[in-house]
Amino acid sequence: MELLDAGLALKGHHNFSLWDCLIIAAAQASDCTTLYTEDMSHGRRFGNLVLCNPFL
């Protein structure tokens, strides 16, 4: 339930889909520092987590 709450909080503050926010929340909960994605904003930071497009 905590993960869902974190995803919903992100959704309320950022212009991402709920599914993307849940992925970000799960990565943060796992202490990831890099999330590789081609769909979200490259270089965007969420605390210690940075989004990285591996195709750029």
PyMOL Python script that loads the backbone (N, CA, C, O; Angstrom):
from pymol import cmd

cmd.read_pdbstr("""\
ATOM      1  N   MET A   1       0.813  -1.190   0.000  1.00  0.00           N
ATOM      2  CA  MET A   1       0.000   0.000   0.000  1.00  0.00           C
ATOM      3  C   MET A   1       0.864   1.266   0.000  1.00  0.00           C
ATOM      4  O   MET A   1       0.475   2.289  -0.564  1.00  0.00           O
ATOM      5  N   GLU A   2       2.038   1.189   0.636  1.00  0.00           N
ATOM      6  CA  GLU A   2       2.932   2.348   0.673  1.00  0.00           C
ATOM      7  C   GLU A   2       3.394   2.720  -0.728  1.00  0.00           C
ATOM      8  O   GLU A   2       3.516   3.901  -1.052  1.00  0.00           O
ATOM      9  N   LEU A   3       3.649   1.725  -1.549  1.00  0.00           N
ATOM     10  CA  LEU A   3       4.105   1.980  -2.917  1.00  0.00           C
ATOM     11  C   LEU A   3       3.014   2.684  -3.719  1.00  0.00           C
ATOM     12  O   LEU A   3       3.298   3.613  -4.475  1.00  0.00           O
ATOM     13  N   LEU A   4       1.787   2.251  -3.558  1.00  0.00           N
ATOM     14  CA  LEU A   4       0.670   2.895  -4.243  1.00  0.00           C
ATOM     15  C   LEU A   4       0.520   4.338  -3.777  1.00  0.00           C
ATOM     16  O   LEU A   4       0.313   5.234  -4.595  1.00  0.00           O
ATOM     17  N   ASP A   5       0.622   4.570  -2.482  1.00  0.00           N
ATOM     18  CA  ASP A   5       0.536   5.933  -1.953  1.00  0.00           C
ATOM     19  C   ASP A   5       1.646   6.824  -2.517  1.00  0.00           C
ATOM     20  O   ASP A   5       1.405   7.978  -2.872  1.00  0.00           O
ATOM     21  N   ALA A   6       2.863   6.280  -2.595  1.00  0.00           N
ATOM     22  CA  ALA A   6       3.984   7.044  -3.147  1.00  0.00           C
ATOM     23  C   ALA A   6       3.752   7.345  -4.626  1.00  0.00           C
ATOM     24  O   ALA A   6       4.035   8.451  -5.087  1.00  0.00           O
ATOM     25  N   GLY A   7       3.238   6.363  -5.371  1.00  0.00           N
ATOM     26  CA  GLY A   7       2.941   6.581  -6.790  1.00  0.00           C
ATOM     27  C   GLY A   7       1.865   7.629  -6.993  1.00  0.00           C
ATOM     28  O   GLY A   7       1.964   8.460  -7.896  1.00  0.00           O
ATOM     29  N   LEU A   8       0.836   7.594  -6.158  1.00  0.00           N
ATOM     30  CA  LEU A   8      -0.231   8.589  -6.257  1.00  0.00           C
ATOM     31  C   LEU A   8       0.266   9.979  -5.895  1.00  0.00           C
ATOM     32  O   LEU A   8      -0.159  10.966  -6.496  1.00  0.00           O
ATOM     33  N   ALA A   9       1.163  10.065  -4.918  1.00  0.00           N
ATOM     34  CA  ALA A   9       1.746  11.360  -4.558  1.00  0.00           C
ATOM     35  C   ALA A   9       2.563  11.925  -5.715  1.00  0.00           C
ATOM     36  O   ALA A   9       2.483  13.117  -6.009  1.00  0.00           O
ATOM     37  N   LEU A  10       3.348  11.074  -6.369  1.00  0.00           N
ATOM     38  CA  LEU A  10       4.117  11.528  -7.533  1.00  0.00           C
ATOM     39  C   LEU A  10       3.178  11.982  -8.647  1.00  0.00           C
ATOM     40  O   LEU A  10       3.426  12.993  -9.303  1.00  0.00           O
ATOM     41  N   LYS A  11       2.102  11.233  -8.855  1.00  0.00           N
ATOM     42  CA  LYS A  11       1.144  11.568  -9.906  1.00  0.00           C
ATOM     43  C   LYS A  11       0.545  12.945  -9.660  1.00  0.00           C
ATOM     44  O   LYS A  11       0.286  13.692 -10.603  1.00  0.00           O
ATOM     45  N   GLY A  12       0.327  13.280  -8.396  1.00  0.00           N
ATOM     46  CA  GLY A  12      -0.245  14.573  -8.067  1.00  0.00           C
ATOM     47  C   GLY A  12       0.688  15.742  -8.317  1.00  0.00           C
ATOM     48  O   GLY A  12       0.238  16.881  -8.443  1.00  0.00           O
ATOM     49  N   HIS A  13       1.995  15.468  -8.391  1.00  0.00           N
ATOM     50  CA  HIS A  13       2.977  16.545  -8.536  1.00  0.00           C
ATOM     51  C   HIS A  13       3.655  16.596  -9.907  1.00  0.00           C
ATOM     52  O   HIS A  13       4.289  17.594 -10.249  1.00  0.00           O
ATOM     53  N   HIS A  14       3.522  15.527 -10.688  1.00  0.00           N
ATOM     54  CA  HIS A  14       4.242  15.462 -11.961  1.00  0.00           C
ATOM     55  C   HIS A  14       3.304  15.032 -13.075  1.00  0.00           C
ATOM     56  O   HIS A  14       2.273  14.408 -12.823  1.00  0.00           O
ATOM     57  N   ASN A  15       3.655  15.360 -14.275  1.00  0.00           N
ATOM     58  CA  ASN A  15       2.818  15.059 -15.433  1.00  0.00           C
ATOM     59  C   ASN A  15       3.214  13.723 -16.063  1.00  0.00           C
ATOM     60  O   ASN A  15       3.574  13.663 -17.239  1.00  0.00           O
ATOM     61  N   PHE A  16       3.143  12.664 -15.274  1.00  0.00           N
ATOM     62  CA  PHE A  16       3.405  11.309 -15.754  1.00  0.00           C
ATOM     63  C   PHE A  16       2.163  10.464 -15.526  1.00  0.00           C
ATOM     64  O   PHE A  16       1.306  10.820 -14.717  1.00  0.00           O
ATOM     65  N   SER A  17       2.063   9.361 -16.226  1.00  0.00           N
ATOM     66  CA  SER A  17       0.942   8.448 -16.005  1.00  0.00           C
ATOM     67  C   SER A  17       1.097   7.790 -14.635  1.00  0.00           C
ATOM     68  O   SER A  17       2.184   7.784 -14.057  1.00  0.00           O
ATOM     69  N   LEU A  18       0.010   7.245 -14.131  1.00  0.00           N
ATOM     70  CA  LEU A  18       0.071   6.547 -12.848  1.00  0.00           C
ATOM     71  C   LEU A  18       1.063   5.392 -12.915  1.00  0.00           C
ATOM     72  O   LEU A  18       1.814   5.154 -11.968  1.00  0.00           O
ATOM     73  N   TRP A  19       1.063   4.680 -14.035  1.00  0.00           N
ATOM     74  CA  TRP A  19       1.969   3.527 -14.181  1.00  0.00           C
ATOM     75  C   TRP A  19       3.431   3.965 -14.113  1.00  0.00           C
ATOM     76  O   TRP A  19       4.243   3.309 -13.459  1.00  0.00           O
ATOM     77  N   ASP A  20       3.769   5.060 -14.778  1.00  0.00           N
ATOM     78  CA  ASP A  20       5.137   5.577 -14.720  1.00  0.00           C
ATOM     79  C   ASP A  20       5.485   6.012 -13.299  1.00  0.00           C
ATOM     80  O   ASP A  20       6.601   5.785 -12.831  1.00  0.00           O
ATOM     81  N   CYS A  21       4.534   6.635 -12.621  1.00  0.00           N
ATOM     82  CA  CYS A  21       4.771   7.064 -11.239  1.00  0.00           C
ATOM     83  C   CYS A  21       4.985   5.869 -10.312  1.00  0.00           C
ATOM     84  O   CYS A  21       5.785   5.942  -9.379  1.00  0.00           O
ATOM     85  N   LEU A  22       4.278   4.777 -10.563  1.00  0.00           N
ATOM     86  CA  LEU A  22       4.480   3.569  -9.762  1.00  0.00           C
ATOM     87  C   LEU A  22       5.859   2.965 -10.016  1.00  0.00           C
ATOM     88  O   LEU A  22       6.489   2.445  -9.095  1.00  0.00           O
ATOM     89  N   ILE A  23       6.328   3.033 -11.260  1.00  0.00           N
ATOM     90  CA  ILE A  23       7.681   2.550 -11.580  1.00  0.00           C
ATOM     91  C   ILE A  23       8.721   3.399 -10.863  1.00  0.00           C
ATOM     92  O   ILE A  23       9.676   2.866 -10.299  1.00  0.00           O
ATOM     93  N   ILE A  24       8.543   4.710 -10.880  1.00  0.00           N
ATOM     94  CA  ILE A  24       9.469   5.616 -10.188  1.00  0.00           C
ATOM     95  C   ILE A  24       9.453   5.343  -8.695  1.00  0.00           C
ATOM     96  O   ILE A  24      10.508   5.273  -8.065  1.00  0.00           O
ATOM     97  N   ALA A  25       8.262   5.188  -8.122  1.00  0.00           N
ATOM     98  CA  ALA A  25       8.137   4.922  -6.687  1.00  0.00           C
ATOM     99  C   ALA A  25       8.804   3.597  -6.315  1.00  0.00           C
ATOM    100  O   ALA A  25       9.450   3.503  -5.271  1.00  0.00           O
ATOM    101  N   ALA A  26       8.654   2.577  -7.156  1.00  0.00           N
ATOM    102  CA  ALA A  26       9.283   1.282  -6.892  1.00  0.00           C
ATOM    103  C   ALA A  26      10.798   1.386  -6.976  1.00  0.00           C
ATOM    104  O   ALA A  26      11.504   0.780  -6.170  1.00  0.00           O
ATOM    105  N   ALA A  27      11.305   2.145  -7.937  1.00  0.00           N
ATOM    106  CA  ALA A  27      12.748   2.338  -8.062  1.00  0.00           C
ATOM    107  C   ALA A  27      13.295   3.077  -6.844  1.00  0.00           C
ATOM    108  O   ALA A  27      14.357   2.728  -6.328  1.00  0.00           O
ATOM    109  N   GLN A  28      12.570   4.098  -6.385  1.00  0.00           N
ATOM    110  CA  GLN A  28      12.996   4.831  -5.195  1.00  0.00           C
ATOM    111  C   GLN A  28      12.976   3.928  -3.960  1.00  0.00           C
ATOM    112  O   GLN A  28      13.889   3.986  -3.137  1.00  0.00           O
ATOM    113  N   ALA A  29      11.945   3.100  -3.829  1.00  0.00           N
ATOM    114  CA  ALA A  29      11.833   2.202  -2.676  1.00  0.00           C
ATOM    115  C   ALA A  29      12.952   1.162  -2.667  1.00  0.00           C
ATOM    116  O   ALA A  29      13.321   0.638  -1.616  1.00  0.00           O
ATOM    117  N   SER A  30      13.484   0.872  -3.855  1.00  0.00           N
ATOM    118  CA  SER A  30      14.583  -0.099  -3.981  1.00  0.00           C
ATOM    119  C   SER A  30      15.948   0.560  -3.931  1.00  0.00           C
ATOM    120  O   SER A  30      16.965  -0.096  -4.155  1.00  0.00           O
ATOM    121  N   ASP A  31      15.980   1.858  -3.637  1.00  0.00           N
ATOM    122  CA  ASP A  31      17.225   2.636  -3.564  1.00  0.00           C
ATOM    123  C   ASP A  31      18.003   2.646  -4.866  1.00  0.00           C
ATOM    124  O   ASP A  31      19.233   2.693  -4.852  1.00  0.00           O
ATOM    125  N   CYS A  32      17.303   2.602  -5.990  1.00  0.00           N
ATOM    126  CA  CYS A  32      17.958   2.716  -7.299  1.00  0.00           C
ATOM    127  C   CYS A  32      18.409   4.159  -7.501  1.00  0.00           C
ATOM    128  O   CYS A  32      17.772   5.090  -7.007  1.00  0.00           O
ATOM    129  N   THR A  33      19.496   4.338  -8.221  1.00  0.00           N
ATOM    130  CA  THR A  33      19.970   5.684  -8.521  1.00  0.00           C
ATOM    131  C   THR A  33      19.741   6.045  -9.983  1.00  0.00           C
ATOM    132  O   THR A  33      19.736   7.227 -10.328  1.00  0.00           O
ATOM    133  N   THR A  34      19.551   5.045 -10.854  1.00  0.00           N
ATOM    134  CA  THR A  34      19.308   5.280 -12.271  1.00  0.00           C
ATOM    135  C   THR A  34      18.138   4.425 -12.731  1.00  0.00           C
ATOM    136  O   THR A  34      18.074   3.229 -12.448  1.00  0.00           O
ATOM    137  N   LEU A  35      17.216   5.056 -13.443  1.00  0.00           N
ATOM    138  CA  LEU A  35      16.099   4.344 -14.049  1.00  0.00           C
ATOM    139  C   LEU A  35      16.194   4.546 -15.551  1.00  0.00           C
ATOM    140  O   LEU A  35      16.045   5.665 -16.042  1.00  0.00           O
ATOM    141  N   TYR A  36      16.440   3.470 -16.279  1.00  0.00           N
ATOM    142  CA  TYR A  36      16.562   3.547 -17.728  1.00  0.00           C
ATOM    143  C   TYR A  36      15.174   3.494 -18.356  1.00  0.00           C
ATOM    144  O   TYR A  36      14.418   2.550 -18.128  1.00  0.00           O
ATOM    145  N   THR A  37      14.847   4.507 -19.142  1.00  0.00           N
ATOM    146  CA  THR A  37      13.537   4.600 -19.770  1.00  0.00           C
ATOM    147  C   THR A  37      13.637   5.422 -21.039  1.00  0.00           C
ATOM    148  O   THR A  37      14.369   6.410 -21.094  1.00  0.00           O
ATOM    149  N   GLU A  38      12.904   5.012 -22.055  1.00  0.00           N
ATOM    150  CA  GLU A  38      12.857   5.818 -23.276  1.00  0.00           C
ATOM    151  C   GLU A  38      11.596   6.672 -23.322  1.00  0.00           C
ATOM    152  O   GLU A  38      11.447   7.501 -24.220  1.00  0.00           O
ATOM    153  N   ASP A  39      10.690   6.481 -22.372  1.00  0.00           N
ATOM    154  CA  ASP A  39       9.400   7.157 -22.397  1.00  0.00           C
ATOM    155  C   ASP A  39       9.320   8.390 -21.503  1.00  0.00           C
ATOM    156  O   ASP A  39       8.464   9.249 -21.717  1.00  0.00           O
ATOM    157  N   MET A  40      10.187   8.489 -20.515  1.00  0.00           N
ATOM    158  CA  MET A  40      10.120   9.602 -19.576  1.00  0.00           C
ATOM    159  C   MET A  40      11.252  10.584 -19.849  1.00  0.00           C
ATOM    160  O   MET A  40      12.147  10.301 -20.645  1.00  0.00           O
ATOM    161  N   SER A  41      11.214  11.714 -19.200  1.00  0.00           N
ATOM    162  CA  SER A  41      12.144  12.820 -19.454  1.00  0.00           C
ATOM    163  C   SER A  41      13.582  12.490 -19.042  1.00  0.00           C
ATOM    164  O   SER A  41      13.875  12.307 -17.861  1.00  0.00           O
ATOM    165  N   HIS A  42      14.466  12.417 -20.032  1.00  0.00           N
ATOM    166  CA  HIS A  42      15.881  12.128 -19.783  1.00  0.00           C
ATOM    167  C   HIS A  42      16.482  13.206 -18.879  1.00  0.00           C
ATOM    168  O   HIS A  42      16.288  14.401 -19.104  1.00  0.00           O
ATOM    169  N   GLY A  43      17.206  12.770 -17.865  1.00  0.00           N
ATOM    170  CA  GLY A  43      17.909  13.689 -16.979  1.00  0.00           C
ATOM    171  C   GLY A  43      17.078  14.189 -15.812  1.00  0.00           C
ATOM    172  O   GLY A  43      17.609  14.846 -14.916  1.00  0.00           O
ATOM    173  N   ARG A  44      15.807  13.897 -15.805  1.00  0.00           N
ATOM    174  CA  ARG A  44      14.940  14.353 -14.708  1.00  0.00           C
ATOM    175  C   ARG A  44      15.303  13.615 -13.431  1.00  0.00           C
ATOM    176  O   ARG A  44      15.588  12.418 -13.454  1.00  0.00           O
ATOM    177  N   ARG A  45      15.291  14.334 -12.320  1.00  0.00           N
ATOM    178  CA  ARG A  45      15.672  13.772 -11.028  1.00  0.00           C
ATOM    179  C   ARG A  45      14.488  13.697 -10.086  1.00  0.00           C
ATOM    180  O   ARG A  45      13.625  14.574 -10.058  1.00  0.00           O
ATOM    181  N   PHE A  46      14.474  12.635  -9.325  1.00  0.00           N
ATOM    182  CA  PHE A  46      13.514  12.430  -8.244  1.00  0.00           C
ATOM    183  C   PHE A  46      14.328  12.022  -7.025  1.00  0.00           C
ATOM    184  O   PHE A  46      14.538  10.834  -6.780  1.00  0.00           O
ATOM    185  N   GLY A  47      14.779  13.001  -6.268  1.00  0.00           N
ATOM    186  CA  GLY A  47      15.678  12.707  -5.153  1.00  0.00           C
ATOM    187  C   GLY A  47      16.994  12.177  -5.687  1.00  0.00           C
ATOM    188  O   GLY A  47      17.640  12.844  -6.495  1.00  0.00           O
ATOM    189  N   ASN A  48      17.407  10.990  -5.253  1.00  0.00           N
ATOM    190  CA  ASN A  48      18.653  10.376  -5.723  1.00  0.00           C
ATOM    191  C   ASN A  48      18.487   9.621  -7.034  1.00  0.00           C
ATOM    192  O   ASN A  48      19.467   9.147  -7.607  1.00  0.00           O
ATOM    193  N   LEU A  49      17.259   9.509  -7.509  1.00  0.00           N
ATOM    194  CA  LEU A  49      16.960   8.758  -8.735  1.00  0.00           C
ATOM    195  C   LEU A  49      16.998   9.695  -9.940  1.00  0.00           C
ATOM    196  O   LEU A  49      16.388  10.764  -9.929  1.00  0.00           O
ATOM    197  N   VAL A  50      17.718   9.282 -10.971  1.00  0.00           N
ATOM    198  CA  VAL A  50      17.772  10.063 -12.217  1.00  0.00           C
ATOM    199  C   VAL A  50      17.249   9.192 -13.354  1.00  0.00           C
ATOM    200  O   VAL A  50      17.570   8.007 -13.438  1.00  0.00           O
ATOM    201  N   LEU A  51      16.435   9.794 -14.232  1.00  0.00           N
ATOM    202  CA  LEU A  51      15.904   9.094 -15.393  1.00  0.00           C
ATOM    203  C   LEU A  51      16.921   9.195 -16.527  1.00  0.00           C
ATOM    204  O   LEU A  51      17.473  10.265 -16.783  1.00  0.00           O
ATOM    205  N   CYS A  52      17.159   8.082 -17.195  1.00  0.00           N
ATOM    206  CA  CYS A  52      18.179   8.051 -18.248  1.00  0.00           C
ATOM    207  C   CYS A  52      17.627   7.314 -19.475  1.00  0.00           C
ATOM    208  O   CYS A  52      17.200   6.163 -19.389  1.00  0.00           O
ATOM    209  N   ASN A  53      17.648   8.001 -20.606  1.00  0.00           N
ATOM    210  CA  ASN A  53      17.272   7.361 -21.866  1.00  0.00           C
ATOM    211  C   ASN A  53      18.517   6.721 -22.453  1.00  0.00           C
ATOM    212  O   ASN A  53      19.436   7.434 -22.855  1.00  0.00           O
ATOM    213  N   PRO A  54      18.577   5.385 -22.514  1.00  0.00           N
ATOM    214  CA  PRO A  54      19.793   4.718 -22.990  1.00  0.00           C
ATOM    215  C   PRO A  54      20.006   4.856 -24.493  1.00  0.00           C
ATOM    216  O   PRO A  54      21.058   4.466 -24.999  1.00  0.00           O
ATOM    217  N   PHE A  55      19.032   5.402 -25.218  1.00  0.00           N
ATOM    218  CA  PHE A  55      19.151   5.519 -26.666  1.00  0.00           C
ATOM    219  C   PHE A  55      19.619   6.894 -27.123  1.00  0.00           C
ATOM    220  O   PHE A  55      19.736   7.144 -28.323  1.00  0.00           O
ATOM    221  N   LEU A  56      19.886   7.778 -26.181  1.00  0.00           N
ATOM    222  CA  LEU A  56      20.391   9.109 -26.563  1.00  0.00           C
ATOM    223  C   LEU A  56      21.889   9.094 -26.729  1.00  0.00           C
ATOM    224  O   LEU A  56      22.485  10.123 -27.048  1.00  0.00           O
TER     225      LEU A  56
END
""", "prot")
cmd.dss("prot")
cmd.show_as("cartoon", "prot")
cmd.util.cbc("prot")
cmd.orient("prot")
